[in-house]
Amino acid sequence: MSPTASENLLQDIEQEYTSHQDATVELRFVNYIIDLLSFYAIIIALIFLIALSAYGTKVFQALERMSDISDFVLVHVLYGFYMLIVEGLFKGKTLGKLITRTRVIHERNFSFSWGDALRRGVMRMIPLEYVTGCVGTPFHDQWTETRVIKERKR
């Protein structure tokens, strides 16, 4: 008995899913470090531009009045927005993922959308969310049904 079209489709989908090799924890850590460094490079450039502007003094005075907790939360929110924009613009890639030849895909359709980038970015705004990647799959992957994979060699 030959398989039906729907059985063939299911087999194709299963093969597509299993043919993607997940990025290792070490590779993901390298991605994180590279992306964090690029984030801070942009923040430093923005601080420099603000310092040159007419509002520089007022902005810095406001930042100095912030508590350590407010500063901590602000950095996480900015990092979440940064990752949202970068992953959204570059279809699941960041500078770190470009260098390590990895990318993000959605678990069901193997693509990546702005909606996926938004959900992942919001998840990254949760302070200390990145720690979850040290003990398994990070929350920003679990709760958004995405995963980081190694790109296939062409």
C-alpha positions as CSV (number, residue, x, y, z in Angstrom):
1,M,0.0,0.0,0.0
2,S,1.5,3.3,-1.0
3,P,1.5,6.3,1.4
4,T,-1.1,9.0,0.8
5,A,-0.3,12.6,0.0
6,S,-0.9,13.6,3.6
7,E,1.4,10.9,5.0
8,N,4.1,12.1,2.5
9,L,3.6,15.6,3.7
10,L,3.9,14.6,7.4
11,Q,7.1,12.6,6.6
12,D,8.6,15.6,4.8
13,I,7.7,17.9,7.7
14,E,9.2,15.5,10.2
15,Q,12.4,15.1,8.2
16,E,12.7,18.9,7.8
17,Y,12.3,19.3,11.6
18,T,14.8,16.6,12.5
19,S,17.3,17.7,9.8
20,H,18.0,21.0,11.7
21,Q,20.8,20.6,14.2
22,D,20.4,22.7,17.3
23,A,23.2,25.0,18.2
24,T,25.2,23.8,21.2
25,V,25.1,25.7,24.6
26,E,28.7,26.8,24.0
27,L,27.9,28.2,20.6
28,R,24.9,30.0,22.0
29,F,27.1,31.4,24.7
30,V,29.5,32.8,22.1
31,N,26.5,34.3,20.3
32,Y,25.4,35.9,23.5
33,I,28.8,37.4,24.3
34,I,29.2,38.8,20.7
35,D,25.6,40.2,20.8
36,L,26.2,41.7,24.2
37,L,29.4,43.4,23.1
38,S,27.7,44.8,20.0
39,F,24.8,46.1,22.1
40,Y,27.2,47.9,24.5
41,A,29.2,49.3,21.5
42,I,26.0,50.9,20.3
43,I,25.1,52.1,23.8
44,I,28.5,53.8,24.1
45,A,28.1,55.4,20.7
46,L,24.7,56.7,21.7
47,I,26.1,58.1,25.0
48,F,28.8,59.8,23.0
49,L,26.2,61.4,20.7
50,I,24.0,62.4,23.6
51,A,27.1,64.0,25.3
52,L,27.6,66.1,22.2
53,S,24.0,67.3,22.1
54,A,22.5,70.3,23.9
55,Y,20.6,67.9,26.2
56,G,23.6,65.9,27.2
57,T,24.0,67.3,30.7
58,K,20.3,66.9,31.6
59,V,20.2,63.3,30.3
60,F,23.3,62.4,32.3
61,Q,21.9,64.0,35.5
62,A,18.7,62.0,35.1
63,L,20.7,58.8,34.6
64,E,22.8,59.6,37.7
65,R,19.6,59.9,39.8
66,M,18.5,56.4,38.8
67,S,18.8,53.6,41.3
68,D,20.9,50.5,40.6
69,I,17.7,48.5,40.2
70,S,16.2,51.0,37.7
71,D,19.5,51.0,35.8
72,F,19.5,47.2,35.7
73,V,15.9,47.1,34.4
74,L,16.6,49.8,31.8
75,V,19.6,47.9,30.4
76,H,17.5,44.7,30.1
77,V,14.6,46.6,28.4
78,L,17.1,48.3,25.9
79,Y,18.8,44.9,25.2
80,G,15.4,43.3,24.5
81,F,14.5,46.1,22.1
82,Y,17.9,45.8,20.5
83,M,17.6,42.1,19.9
84,L,14.0,42.5,18.7
85,I,15.1,45.0,16.0
86,V,18.2,43.1,14.9
87,E,16.5,39.7,14.8
88,G,13.5,41.1,13.1
89,L,15.5,43.0,10.5
90,F,17.8,40.1,9.7
91,K,15.3,37.3,9.9
92,G,16.5,35.6,13.0
93,K,20.2,36.5,12.7
94,T,22.3,38.8,14.9
95,L,26.0,39.6,14.6
96,G,26.8,36.7,16.9
97,K,24.7,34.3,14.9
98,L,26.2,35.6,11.6
99,I,29.8,34.9,12.9
100,T,28.9,31.4,14.4
101,R,26.7,30.5,11.4
102,T,23.6,29.9,13.4
103,R,20.0,31.4,13.1
104,V,16.7,31.3,14.8
105,I,13.7,29.4,13.4
106,H,10.2,28.8,14.6
107,E,9.6,25.2,15.6
108,R,6.5,24.7,13.5
109,N,7.2,26.4,10.2
110,F,11.0,26.7,10.2
111,S,10.9,30.4,9.3
112,F,11.2,33.5,11.4
113,S,8.9,36.5,11.6
114,W,8.6,39.9,13.2
115,G,6.1,38.3,15.6
116,D,8.8,35.8,16.7
117,A,11.3,38.6,17.1
118,L,8.8,40.6,19.2
119,R,8.1,37.7,21.5
120,R,11.8,36.8,21.9
121,G,12.7,40.5,22.5
122,V,10.0,40.9,25.2
123,M,11.2,37.7,26.9
124,R,14.7,39.0,27.0
125,M,13.5,42.1,28.9
126,I,12.9,39.9,31.9
127,P,15.9,40.5,34.2
128,L,18.2,37.4,34.5
129,E,16.2,35.5,31.8
130,Y,19.5,34.8,30.1
131,V,20.6,32.6,33.0
132,T,18.0,30.0,31.9
133,G,20.2,29.3,28.9
134,C,22.9,28.0,31.3
135,V,20.7,25.2,32.6
136,G,18.8,24.2,29.4
137,T,16.7,25.8,26.8
138,P,16.3,29.6,27.5
139,F,12.9,30.9,28.3
140,H,13.0,33.1,25.2
141,D,13.1,29.9,23.1
142,Q,10.7,27.8,25.2
143,W,7.9,30.4,25.4
144,T,8.2,31.5,21.8
145,E,8.5,28.1,20.2
146,T,11.7,29.0,18.5
147,R,15.2,27.4,18.5
148,V,18.7,28.3,17.4
149,I,20.1,26.0,14.8
150,K,23.3,25.6,12.9
151,E,23.0,26.6,9.3
152,R,23.5,23.9,6.8
153,K,26.5,24.1,4.5
154,R,25.5,24.7,1.0
